[in-house]
Amino acid sequence: MGEATERLQTCAAFAQRDIGFGLVVRAGHVNRRSDWHPLGLPGEDMENGALSPETHTAADVARLLQLAPLPEEGGYFRRTAESGLRWPGGERRAWSAIYMLITPDGFSAMHRLGADEIWSFLAGDPLESLRLGPDGSGRMVRLGRSPSANETPLDVVSAHIWQGTRLQPGGRWALVSNVVAPEFLWSDFVLGERAALATQYPAFAREIAMLTR
């Protein structure tokens, strides 16, 4: 069993235990699970049914979910939950979670983290994500709801992998959730530089140019 797999299994165990406690952190407060809504807000705050690009604009989604611009990386986000448990041997929380809204201009720029990240596709138009490994390898991942189109609703980015994500051509917006284990810290975040990444990964220079600012 690899180290990354062990970390994710530990994360899942911690998350299950936290859910059993019935606690969710929202807007700086700890709320009982009975007040929890699958999209992070009480049901009466949701308008016009399920979120969809056919019925909601990106601005609607940002307003309904109380999202704010995400510094450096791009897109819009809100930290929605965090573990009440600490990572073994330190004060860092076992995991943290956010909503992230990606728009044509608000793409997730190339970056890497010092922790594993789980992407879950929630609503909207499909995404394409570039992943670049330390050995010079790279691949594209399609996030969405259509397996027949080679899309996956769930994907894991291991620590220290370069990643950047944007809407597929013609997309309007996409809403995802991201769980980072152990919890996200800005000290773990490294923003990619276009020229340096293109030199290291010349086969992906075109994609890198579209995923850097």
C-alpha positions in Angstrom: 0.0 0.0 0.0 1.4 3.4 -1.0 1.9 6.3 1.2 -0.7 8.4 -0.7 -3.3 5.6 -0.3 -2.6 5.4 3.4 -3.1 9.1 3.8 -6.4 9.1 1.9 -7.7 6.1 4.0 -6.7 8.0 7.2 -8.5 11.1 5.8 -11.6 9.1 5.1 -11.6 7.6 8.6 -11.2 11.0 10.2 -14.0 12.5 8.0 -16.4 9.6 8.9 -15.7 10.2 12.6 -16.3 13.9 12.2 -19.6 13.4 10.4 -20.6 11.0 13.2 -20.2 13.9 15.6 -22.7 15.9 13.4 -20.6 19.0 13.2 -20.0 21.2 10.1 -18.0 24.4 10.1 -19.7 27.2 8.1 -19.1 30.9 7.9 -16.8 30.7 11.0 -19.3 28.8 13.1 -19.7 25.2 14.1 -23.2 24.1 13.1 -25.2 21.0 13.9 -25.8 18.5 11.1 -29.5 19.1 11.3 -28.8 22.7 10.0 -26.6 21.4 7.1 -27.6 21.6 3.5 -25.8 19.6 0.7 -24.9 22.9 -1.0 -23.7 24.6 2.2 -26.8 26.7 2.8 -30.2 26.2 4.5 -32.7 24.9 2.0 -34.8 28.1 2.0 -31.8 30.1 0.7 -31.7 28.0 -2.5 -33.7 29.4 -5.4 -35.1 27.9 -8.5 -34.3 24.3 -7.7 -31.1 22.5 -8.5 -28.1 24.5 -9.7 -27.6 24.3 -13.5 -26.1 26.6 -16.1 -29.5 26.5 -17.8 -31.2 28.2 -14.8 -28.3 29.9 -12.9 -25.5 32.2 -13.9 -22.1 32.0 -12.3 -23.0 35.2 -10.4 -26.1 33.4 -9.1 -24.0 30.5 -7.8 -21.4 32.7 -6.2 -24.2 34.7 -4.4 -26.2 31.6 -3.3 -23.1 29.9 -1.9 -21.5 33.0 -0.6 -18.3 32.5 -2.6 -15.4 35.0 -2.8 -12.5 35.4 -5.3 -9.7 32.9 -4.6 -6.4 34.7 -4.3 -3.6 33.7 -6.7 -5.2 30.5 -8.0 -8.3 32.1 -9.5 -12.0 31.2 -9.4 -14.3 31.6 -6.4 -14.4 29.7 -3.2 -15.6 29.3 0.4 -14.1 27.1 3.0 -17.0 25.0 4.1 -15.7 22.5 6.6 -12.7 21.4 8.5 -11.8 18.4 10.7 -12.1 18.6 14.5 -9.2 16.1 14.6 -5.5 16.9 14.3 -3.1 15.2 12.0 -0.9 12.8 14.0 2.1 14.5 15.5 1.0 18.1 15.1 -1.6 20.8 15.3 -2.6 20.6 11.6 -6.2 19.6 11.0 -6.8 16.2 9.4 -8.6 17.8 6.4 -10.3 20.9 5.1 -12.9 21.4 2.4 -14.0 24.2 0.1 -16.5 24.9 -2.6 -14.9 26.2 -5.8 -16.6 27.8 -8.7 -14.7 27.9 -12.0 -15.7 30.3 -14.8 -14.2 31.1 -18.2 -12.0 33.8 -16.7 -11.8 32.3 -13.3 -9.9 29.2 -14.0 -7.7 27.3 -11.5 -4.1 28.4 -12.5 -1.2 25.9 -12.4 -0.1 25.3 -8.9 0.9 22.5 -6.6 0.2 21.6 -2.9 2.1 19.8 -0.2 -1.0 17.7 0.5 -3.3 15.4 -1.3 -6.4 16.9 -2.8 -9.7 15.2 -3.7 -11.8 16.9 -6.5 -15.6 16.2 -6.6 -17.7 17.5 -9.5 -21.0 18.9 -8.2 -22.7 20.9 -10.9 -22.3 22.8 -14.2 -20.3 22.2 -17.3 -17.4 19.7 -17.7 -13.8 20.6 -16.8 -10.4 19.7 -18.1 -7.5 19.5 -15.7 -3.8 19.3 -16.5 -1.6 17.2 -14.2 2.2 17.3 -14.4 4.4 14.9 -12.5 7.9 15.5 -11.1 9.3 13.0 -13.6 8.3 15.1 -16.5 5.1 13.2 -17.3 1.8 14.8 -17.9 -1.9 14.0 -18.6 -5.3 15.6 -19.0 -8.2 14.6 -16.8 -11.8 15.4 -17.7 -14.1 16.1 -14.7 -17.9 15.8 -15.2 -20.9 13.6 -15.0 -20.6 11.6 -18.3 -18.4 8.5 -18.1 -19.2 7.8 -21.8 -17.4 11.1 -22.6 -14.4 9.9 -20.5 -15.4 12.2 -17.6 -15.0 11.4 -14.0 -16.9 12.9 -11.1 -14.1 12.2 -8.6 -10.4 12.5 -8.9 -7.4 12.7 -6.6 -4.3 14.9 -7.1 -1.4 13.6 -5.0 0.9 16.0 -3.2 3.5 17.9 -5.2 1.8 17.3 -8.6 1.3 20.4 -10.7 -2.3 21.0 -11.5 -4.5 23.5 -13.4 -8.1 23.3 -14.3 -10.5 25.1 -16.7 -13.8 24.7 -18.3 -14.0 22.7 -21.5 -14.5 24.9 -24.6 -18.0 26.6 -24.5 -18.5 25.9 -20.8 -20.2 28.5 -18.6 -19.4 27.5 -15.1 -18.6 24.5 -12.9 -19.0 23.9 -9.2 -16.7 21.5 -7.4 -15.7 20.6 -3.9 -12.1 20.1 -2.9 -11.0 18.2 0.2 -7.3 18.6 1.1 -5.7 16.2 3.6 -4.1 17.2 5.8 -5.8 20.6 5.8 -4.9 23.3 3.3 -2.2 25.8 4.3 -1.1 28.7 2.2 2.5 27.8 3.1 1.9 24.6 1.0 0.7 26.5 -2.0 3.1 27.2 -4.9 1.9 29.1 -8.0 3.3 27.9 -11.3 5.3 30.2 -13.6 4.5 29.9 -17.3 8.0 30.0 -18.7 9.5 27.6 -16.1 6.7 25.0 -16.5 6.8 25.2 -20.3 10.6 24.6 -20.2 10.2 21.6 -17.9 7.2 20.2 -19.8 7.5 21.3 -23.4 5.0 18.8 -24.7 2.3 20.6 -22.7 3.4 24.2 -23.4 0.1 25.1 -25.1 -2.0 23.8 -22.1 0.3 25.5 -19.6 -0.1 28.9 -21.5 -3.9 28.6 -21.1 -3.6 27.7 -17.4 -1.3 30.5 -16.3 -1.7 34.2 -15.9 
